[in-house]
Structures are given as structure tokens and as C-alpha cells.
Amino acid sequence: MSWQKARERSRAHRFATLNGRATAARSLRPGRVLAALLLAIAALCPFFLNEFKVGLIALGLTYGLFAVGLDLAWGRAGIISIGHAVFFGLGVYGVAIAMARDVSPLAGAAAGIVLAALLGVAIAAAGLRRSTNPSTMAVLTLAVTLLAEKIARSWWSVTGGSTGIFVQPIASTDAYYWFCLAATTVVVGALWLAVLRRPFGNRLVAIRLNSQRAEHLGIPVYRERVVGFALSAAVSALAGSLAAPLMSSVSPDRVGIVLSTQVLVWVAIGGKGTILGPILGAMAATYGQDALATWMGDSYLLLLGVLFIGSVLLVPAGIAGQFQSGPQLADAAPPAPAPARASLPRGGDGLVCEGVVKRFSGNIVLDGVDLRVPAGEIVCLIGPNGAGKSTLLNILSGAIACDAGSVTLRGMRVESQPPHRRIAAGLARTFQIPSLFPGLSVSEHLVLARQEAGVRVALPEAYARLEREHGERRVEDLSLSDRRSLEIAMALCANPAVLLLDEPAAGLARNEANRLARTLRALRDELGCAIVCVEHDMEIVRDLADRVVCLHRGRIISEGSMDAVSADPEVRRAYLGLR
Amino acid sequence: MNKDGSSGYDNSLGAPVSRRAFARGAGRLAFGLAGAGAFGGLTGFAGGAQAAAFKGARPFKIGFVAPLTGPVAPEGIAMQRGFELGLEELNAAGGIAGQPIEVVRQDDQAVPAVAGTVLKKFIQEDGVDMVVGTITSDEETVASQICAAYNVPVMFLEAGFWMPFCKSTCVLLGETSYSLLGPLVPFMAEKFGKKFLLIGSDFEFPHQYLNVGKSFIAKAGGSVVDEFYAPLGTADWSSSIAKIKSAAPDVILSAVVGGDAIAFVKQAKSFGLLPGAHLTGITLQPEFYPPMGDAVDGLYTVSRYSEEIKTAGNAAFIAAYKKKYGEGPIPLVGVTAYYSLRFVKAAVEKAGTYDRKAVFEALKGVAATTPLSDQPLTLNPSNLSVDYPMYVCQIQRGGLFKIVKDLGVVSAGLKTC
């Protein structure tokens, strides 16, 4: 327990600087010290190991880079790939085929990497579409690796069939080892600095943790995942091209299912979502497999199996995952301060929808809804359960598409645009059940929101206090009202022109709900944004709404002031369930 | 990638290994002189072994590589058993030139890439004088290429086919597709009919074997009604068996190997293809008999070994083998592995040195007595393989390969340099 607390403290300490100005002295992180130490030891290996061992460690390094490549897709972006050896194999075969034909191996490596990236784009573009689920990628990548192995086995003239291609031993194992070490260090360092610790890396983490929320922060989820997967494929191919000269025989198993599953095991044992974990996992497996094979003959496969099962059961986060306690997000450079609010273009129609129709398997849920919300107006949507309020909100934000009708956001037709485009056009929303990133702290949420907003907006005091007082707390540890506040705070970071709120007062105590209503009105006054709010609590609606719209059976049956709507006999009938 | 990297891809094989080893040592020495004295004592390198003096210097070191796991494990284990028996006997009788034979062993799972790693380890780390082993042609190809690159002699024990012998450092102690199929195809065609169906595992050797088979079928006036291949590790043979049944060939020439051969034959029996069909080829190996059982009783094949061969050497070998490993059919590859070290011993003693090049040269034309015949057999210097006496055998209940026809010495048929 005290260990847990200490971890929490160190986490808090590390993240304390995250939202502040430029940090002073960076604390020495154990991970970095360890990495530097390992690198120093690795650099000296050729001086106390024989040629074979040096070659084996070099091969382990390239497998480590391959594991880092897979981790980019699996550990960071949360994309499952059961066939990553295809990409590795493209690099391996690229170099081997080039060498066998007296073409420069660099050309072979480049061809392999480009092909891998293109194949990665193709697979991800097909497997990560909106209509697919995580198993689509698993099945797709599995199919591709089986196909690739079959091709490598059958295309004798190019791949040498089942025998493969012989690669002449390298002239100096030591020199090549150092080259591999340098290349791996440079590539991993570049990935760390230029990808993982940049907004793009944060986006991948955000998408993995909660793609719905990521999308509604304005992240182009599909595009970023495709790019992430292609990058993962390219790194894997680069690792393969480095490995080829160490392999002596490049055979079809290097693109096949066995290596594909092995690399999954390395990443799982080493620690998903870490840098050192996959590298050490791959190196330990490569080196250990050879040592075990010598030491215990053919029963080493049995021992490997037991080790794997044991580690999955006992250390599910992987070895390196055990020691990871720091923030998951990078402190991306804070965006420039926003221009003064008054200078933002305001006024006119904030949000207009006309003739919106939505059917769910034949049942009509929205039946021609027209709604016009000018800038600066607060509209509350009321109606009995099943009236279509949340569906309308989802159509407005782009979470689902409408079957007919139009949605116009600040003069722009958006009904066929994905959520992130609408966010860019000035929309923001919250969900009935707060949609947040599990495991991230309040500060990390706001880092993401600010990063996507591209501007830095000072939060109203009510929300600034949340950040000040609970910045280091994980969202799981927040009260419901704080979670709702955090979601609104994230929405506000983008300085939205239209704010959609889905039951913001649900589950709040009376005094909290009243405070929320006051805060929202103050926000509207200050920001001039339009607010569309689905709410059941009539007291809040009365406090909040400039105009009340009542939905029933997918149609607007009444609108106007709270008094007028509540006096409407049709509304009363709807609420009482009368026809 | 920089200049360093392109030098890492150096394609030239010009420099012999010994010079590289020297360069490594020199580099290390320079480093030691540069001040890192702590490393000075660690710079010794075991790989310079080939320069050692001949008699009494040290044991002769052999790297033994075999697929002890994976799809062809039955053959790999059979090979290892014979090898260990031969090793014990030879070492008990004084080893090579008064020195024992020291063996390093490793499994390569029948994966060519693993075989490559194992061989590099044998050569670079253990500094072996020679390599013996491997089953599949894929392993053999990798082994022959690596051993050629490092100038290490390598001896293959399984049935082989044409390989670039002239450039490489390998010798072939197994029989060849020519010596197996040359007599087998006409025998089967005459006895059962001329419609052949070919089936094999999908790697290089079965393709080559069945291609050689096709040429002999054509020569015998026969025809091929169908031909198909399944990847190593295939467990379900029902569709292949259905195809065979509908093609109704006179003879099934099979190059399905390893654990696949066992699965194929067992399923052929449960689907009613066996007994009845005339199956032959390298699928019929003594080491598969116990699991295949009576499904193969009465089938014919061509082999160079039978427990019925009446030589003093064979009687002693059978007794020793059964004492060590129990009753049951004796695998052919086990026999080969058993006597392989006799060729090695003769060659090294003839060379008068452990020097790898000299040993390889001495292997050409070397002779040794085997359980197969009373006369010594010779490694043909022109193509580095052996012309064996061959027999048509019929499999008896219990797994005995009963000799039904003595074919005399059959040429290995390999191209000569």
C-alpha cells in the first residue's frame, strides 16, 4: 500500500511540471539511467564476447527494434496485429534479394521499407474503418502473414522457395554489431523524441484509451491510426533489413506466423507500451533461446512455454510494465495563448438542423427535426425517455450519421463530416456518462484537450480550480461531478462556438446542479457560445434555458419558454404517456 | 545507413576465416594497448583451432546438428541415436589418431534460419573441425553454404540430390534420388502397373525426388496421373486421400516425410486407401513403422539397408543398437549416422592434420567398412557420394525390411565436377 502511495507521489511529482512553464531541472528517471547503462554495456560487448555471441546480440537488437515497431501499433495505438512478421520479412527479403542480385543492400532495404509502409497503409485502411471491430485487424493481419509465407515458399525464382536465400556472412561481425547498436539507438531515440513524446504519440494513446472521446476532442482517429500502423510497419521492415545480414539464411518462416507470434510474446513479456520492455524482451528471448537450447537440449521449448504462461499470468503488464509509473502522455509544447475572446467571430446561426431523420432497424427515432440555435442561446432539449434526445445530440456531433436532413454548423454543412471535422468547426460535446481516458490524470486530459485545441485558453475559475486541486488525480478517483466538470473543461479548452451537453446534471446533488447551471450561464455570457443541453431536471432547465424544446417520438412537439412548454397540453400528455 | 553499414554488407568471401580471426585478435590487442588493460586477458579466441598440430594436441571436434523437434523430428532423433552409438564405439576404440572425438550438439527444428544460426555457433564459438548432420534439403542447403563460406567440411547423412558440390565442402553419405528411384520405378511398373500418382511434402527435396521419379517413369513407359504437394506440418490429409482414390493409380510414389508421413499413412488406412493401394517411396522408413503399424505391411520399396544383410558388422551393429535402444525396426538414417564417423576417422588420419581444408581433401576417395557390406565402401572422389549396394525390400509385420531382390551396386548418379 505504501508502495502504491510512493508510486502515486512520484507520478504526481513528475507530472507537476507538465502544465507549468518550461521545466527547470529534469529529474533523473530510473528508466533513462538504466537505458544509458545498458547502452554502455552493450557497446563494450565485442570486447568480452566471441564472434558468435556478438552476432547473436546484434540479431537480438534487430529483433528488439522489430518489437518496438510492433509496440507502436499494439502498445501505443492499441491496434492488434497477428502478422507483423510480414513487415519484418519485407525488410529481410528486400536486403537478401538485393544482395543475391548484386544490387546495393541499401536499395533493397529502402524498397522493403517502402513496401512495408504501403502494405501497412492498405491493411490499416481496410481493417480500421469505422464499421470494423478490433478482431478485423487480427483476422486481416493473420491472413496476410499466412499468404506472405505461402508466397515466399512458392515464388522460387525470387525468394528461393523453402530453402530461402543464403546471405554471405558479414566480413566483420564487430563492426556490424556496432552499426546495429547505433542504428537501433538512433531509430528508437528518434521515435521517442519525434513521435512518442510529441502530440502524435499522445493522440495514439488517447485513441487507444477511448477512441470516442479522442474523436470528440477533434482527433482524426482513422487517419492517425492508419499513419501509426504504417509507421509501425516501416520500423519493423527497417529492423528486418538490419537483421538480414546476420541471418545467413533468409527463409519463409521469417515472414510467417511463428515469428509473428514470437514478437507478440516478446512485447507481452517485456512490457507493452514501454521502450525498453520490447527490446529487452526480444534480446532475452533471442539470447536465452540459444543458451537454453545448448543447455537443456530439445526440452527448452517446453521451458519457454512455461515461462510465457507464467509471465502472462503473474506479470500481465510485462517486466518493464512493472516499473512504469510515470505519466503516459508527453508534455507537448503548450500551444500559443488564444487571441482575446472578443475578437473571435461570433453571432449568426451557431447550429442549424433541418429535416433530420434517423431510423434504427426500421424504427423511426427522429422524424424530421428542425432546430435552429443562434450563437449565444442556451437551448434545453427535454422529452420523455425514448424521445430521441440523445440520438439528436449524436447526430449533431457526428457520432452517428442521419438518414436524411442537414446539419449546418456556423454556416458549414457538416452532416456527412466525421466528428473531428465538426470539432474543428467549433463544436464540443460531453456525454451522458462522462467519456474520459481511463488511467490518465486530470492534467493529462487537459494536455490532450489543449493540444487538440491548438490554442491555450484560460479556463473559467470553476474549472481552473479542478485542475489546480486535482491535477494529479486519475479520473477513476474523481467524484461524478468532478468528472462532469472535467469533461466540460476539456470542451472549453477548444473555445467552442457550440457546446452540446448530454444530461450534465444527472447524478449531481441539488446544490451541485444549481452551481452547474450558474456556471454554464456565466460561460455563455463570457464566451458567447451556443449551448444545446439535454436535461431531465426541470429545475435546472428552468434556471438554464433561454428556450426549451420538447421532443416526443422523434418530433418537436413544443418549443418556447419553460412556462409555455410546461403549460402545453401536448407536452403534458407526452410526459404522462397519454396519446 | 552510413559507410559503416555498407561495409557490414560486404559480399566478398575472399578472406579466409583464419585471417579474419587474426584481424579480430589484432584489433583487440590494439584496444588492450590503448589502455583498457582489464580486457587484455579476455581477448583470446577459440576459433584458431584449425592450425593446431595433429597428434595428441586435442580432441577432434564435431558439430552435430539435427532436427530434434519440429516436423521431421522422427528422422532427426533416429539419426542422433545412430550417431551416438557410433561415437561411443569409436571413442572406446581409441578415437581419431589417439584423440577422442568431442561433439557439440544442437537442435535446429528443421528451420533453415535456425540451422544457419546453429552452424555459425559451431564454427564461430565452438571452433568445430567438421559438421555432421541435418535431415531436410533446406537445412542441407544452408549448411553447405555456411560451411563453404568458412571452409569447414560437412557430412550429410540423409538421402540427397544434386548440390553444388564442386564449390562446396560437403560430402553426401546418404543415397540419392537416382539410386533409389532408378531401380524402384521399373520394379513397381512391372509388378503393379504404369499409372503413377506423385505426392510429396512441399519443400525442395520432395520436388527434386519426384522430378527424378518422373524421368524414370517416362523411361519405364509409365504415366503420371496426378501430382501434388502439401506443406511440412500438414495434419489433415483427407482431401489428398480422396483425390488419390478418385485417380485410382497403380502406384503411389510418395515423398511425404517426417511426422507428416505418419499422419498421411494413418489417415490413408482409416479412409480405406491402405492396405490395398501400392504405396512406395521415401515415405516408407523403418523409423515410422511403429506409429504407422500394419498399414504398410506388405508394401515394397528400395533401400540400401535391411536387418537381413548378412555381414559380421551388421550383426554386431544390430545387437549393439537393440541393446542400447530396445527392440524395433532400425532406421536407415541411424545406420548411416552410426558408420559416418568411420569415414571421418579415416579421412583425418589420412590427412595427418585437423586442418579443415586438408580433411576435406582427404575425404575424397576415403574408404570405410560399414554394416552394409563386407567390402569397404568408398566416397567417390569425383562427386563426393557413395555408390551403395541396393535392395528391393518388402515390409514385414513388425517392421522388418525383407530383401526380395538384390539390385547390386547402384550408381549415385550425381553430376561430377
Interface residues (C-beta under 8 A of the other chain):
Chain A: F47 F48 N50 E51 F52 K53 G55 L56 L59 V95 M99 D102 S104 P105 L106 A109 R153 G161 S162 T163 G164 F166 Q168 P169 I170 A171 S172 T173 D174 A175 Y176 W178 F179 A182 A183 P245 M247 S248 S249 V250 S251 D253 R254 D290 A293 T294 G297 D298 L301
Chain B: M1 N2 D4 G5 S6 S7 G8 Y9 D10 N11 S12 L13 A15 R20 A23 R24 G27 R28 F31 A36 F39 L42 T43 F45 A46 G47 L68 T69 R105 Q106 D107 V111 P112 A113 A115 G116 T117 L119 K120 K121 I123 Q124 E125 S137 D138 T141 V142 Q145 I146 A149 Y150 D202 F203 E204 P231 L232
